[in-house]
Amino acid sequence: MTDDPKTLVSTEWLAAHLSDPDLRILDASWYLPDMNRDARAEYDAGHIPGARFFDIDEISDTQSALPHMAPPSEKFMSRMRAMGVGDGHQVVVYDGAGIFSAARVWWLFRLMGKTDIAVLDGGLKKWKAEGRPLEDMAPILRDRHMTAQRQANLVKDVTQVAAAVKLRDWQIVDARGPARFRGEEPEPRAGLRAGHIPGALNVHYATLLNSDGTMKKGEALRAAFTDQGVDLERRIITSCGSGVTAAILSLGLEILGHRDHALYDGSWAEWGQFDQLKVETG
């Protein structure tokens, strides 16, 4: 694998750069309720040296009724400043599952105009399996100036997605599991209808990953999309349950050199609750 500090870096790369003064590491672990894991407690018990904990639910638009929507730029900047993450830093983000929630934070930084951010391939799981160092002390934080410029082209709202369904000028690609996509399995969030956005294609995020939690490469990664009917020459909106695993698809597209993609931030947590929006099953 070729390490790319703008998309994906290996555990070897991170280990070699661990003491770089302008490196900032973020633990962005986040789990679904049925996973029965406490991300903050796991961070406190042991994390990659120097890592700061990035709370996806708190560093969000807490005024929205929808889960962990992207925060206003001002909130993002103030939280990052307080965490000692700022302009000129190379950021590496990881999670405890391999590649799961880390991609969401990668996308969030990109949304804020920050491109020097990479996901740790294989995450904490791979780092630990290789016997690499951990620490249980939080780093000393010093404020660092951070500027953000929101890139509106990287995100879509419900109105824009509804227009895309009607005009068919974007492909909508849903990262949820096949049974949820087809409406055969109830949604984990109460009150949501089952099924998918009309015309959407289903690329389960897990199909982009190897068994060790690393991202597939080259032709295998490309096939994860094309085998499900995705045309990589066309524009793509990624979607999922609440905007977390959709970012894994966005990361995969970026690695493949596909630049014209955006993420539906409200995802099924939003679309699934409005009766006036059509739903397909099967």
Buried (B, 14 or more C-beta within 10 A) or exposed (E): BEBEBBBBBBBEBBBEBBEEEEBBBBBBBBBBEEEEBEBEEBBEEEBBBBBBBBBBEEBBBEEBEBBBBBBEBEBBBBBBBBBBBBEEBBBBBBBBBBBBBBBBBBBBBBBBEBEBBBBBBBBBBBBBEEEBEBEEEEBEEEEBEBEBEBBEEBBBEBEBBBEBBEEEEBBBBBBBBBEBBBBEEEBBBEEBBBBBBBBBBBBBBBBBBBEEBBBBBEEEBBEBBEEBEBEBEEBBBBBBBBBBBBBBBBBBBBBBEBEEBBBBBBBBBBBBBBEEBEBBEE
